[in-house]
């Protein structure tokens, strides 16, 4: 592993200041970053790691001012075990529970889960083995011309077909959450937080180099609201999703978000229109699933994911009955 300087920040302000000094990266649970560093995956490997686990009181889970507030350092295990989250924000509880293994959930944080890098094997190849578009402005999306069995079924975003790997992300989009940061104290809409800006950028979010997630805010659901999260993975006990879906349904409205199928969490607005205000039954859920993948354009080797994505939408909706 490349040598680095470790800074144990004790305040958010100290962490932000440290990030402005040369090539630096935030580390919390470290479940994503440490593997990347060990594999010499990125040519832009940081010289400084800013440890934010040493900042006190950033791991809370509480209801306040008509919303659920979760500190960025809240562990995924604790989010799942929260009786409040399970009772009122079921999609988020189940998404947290579906991340990786118990050991990783005990270490991993909600902030880290939504900020993790893509898992595309061309990007993750050790010693930067491939000329990946994300790491080289003049590079190529190797998955477009290579093995793309796990990649996007909704085309490329700025030339890349790697998919967003976060389990928490679609739940937060479906629950209409906001992501509060050091630069945006009002919070980014979760739907707008995820991005890929183009060649040469390894980022999966809108965060600036010196910007840190501090809190997740989820509005308290209206009476009668149901939410659910479902996931399909090859090794279902701990793997990344082939496709996942979160749904929130209340009265005459619905929010449905797929993940593992596009570069960013994929808001299935056509499916929302089909199911909104309808009785939740097999036929209506099936129709919504069909609508969700109507615009799919799979790659050479991942057409099978279209049916899985359709089924995930159907199951998420039925789970809200």
Secondary structure as GFF3:
##gff-version 3
##sequence-region A 1 321
A	DSSP	beta_strand	5	8	.	.	.	ID=ss1
A	DSSP	alpha_helix	12	19	.	.	.	ID=ss2
A	DSSP	beta_strand	24	27	.	.	.	ID=ss3
A	DSSP	alpha_helix	33	38	.	.	.	ID=ss4
A	DSSP	beta_strand	48	51	.	.	.	ID=ss5
A	DSSP	beta_strand	61	64	.	.	.	ID=ss6
A	DSSP	beta_strand	67	71	.	.	.	ID=ss7
A	DSSP	alpha_helix	76	81	.	.	.	ID=ss8
A	DSSP	alpha_helix	83	88	.	.	.	ID=ss9
A	DSSP	alpha_helix	90	97	.	.	.	ID=ss10
A	DSSP	alpha_helix	102	107	.	.	.	ID=ss11
A	DSSP	alpha_helix	110	115	.	.	.	ID=ss12
A	DSSP	alpha_helix	121	124	.	.	.	ID=ss13
A	DSSP	three_ten_helix	126	128	.	.	.	ID=ss14
A	DSSP	alpha_helix	142	145	.	.	.	ID=ss15
A	DSSP	alpha_helix	167	174	.	.	.	ID=ss16
A	DSSP	beta_strand	178	181	.	.	.	ID=ss17
A	DSSP	beta_strand	188	189	.	.	.	ID=ss18
A	DSSP	alpha_helix	190	193	.	.	.	ID=ss19
A	DSSP	beta_strand	213	219	.	.	.	ID=ss20
A	DSSP	beta_strand	226	232	.	.	.	ID=ss21
A	DSSP	beta_strand	243	250	.	.	.	ID=ss22
A	DSSP	beta_strand	253	259	.	.	.	ID=ss23
A	DSSP	beta_strand	266	267	.	.	.	ID=ss24
A	DSSP	alpha_helix	269	275	.	.	.	ID=ss25
A	DSSP	alpha_helix	282	292	.	.	.	ID=ss26
A	DSSP	alpha_helix	304	318	.	.	.	ID=ss27
###
